[in-house]
Amino acid sequence: MNIALPDLAAMQRLGASIAEALRPGDVVALSGGLGAGKTTLARAIIAALGHGGEVPSPSFAIIETYDPPAVRLPLVHADFYRLDDPREVEELGLDDYRQGAALIAEWPEHAGGFGRESACLSIMLESAEMGRVAIVSPGPDWLGRLSWT
């Protein structure tokens, strides 16, 4: 399914919808080229979960965590762009971070992907004539949770 994102407000609305439905164990896998809006959408989700402060891009640290009460549920925000091999995810201890938390994964393909997980909401962001478009592929656990799935 395609969702038009003509402006920042549309991106924030999409982030709020995802945040409202997000549960521990979920993965939101954000793909797209450089500048496609992955971090912008991740920030919109994190803000909608209740985080009021700055949301740094995890490009350098690779993993940033957010815990209640700053957010509604434990959250891991990861940017796998700098990984050269998916096996590096194990070295990062991602499974430990994910215990009882939701995961927002930028550049998921660099980590081996998460699409095989039933609780994965895959979103490919692309440029469009008017802004961007989100190509959304919900895993089975997401079906019926969002008004547009």
Buried (B, 14 or more C-beta within 10 A) or exposed (E): EEBBBEEEEBBBBBBBBBBBBBEBBBBBBBBBEEEBBBBBBBBBBBBBBBBEEEBEBBEEEBBBBBEEEEBBBBBBBBBBBEBEEBEBBEEBEBEEBBEEBBBBBBBBBBBBBBBEBEBBBBBBBBEEEEBBBBBBBBBEBBEEBBEEB
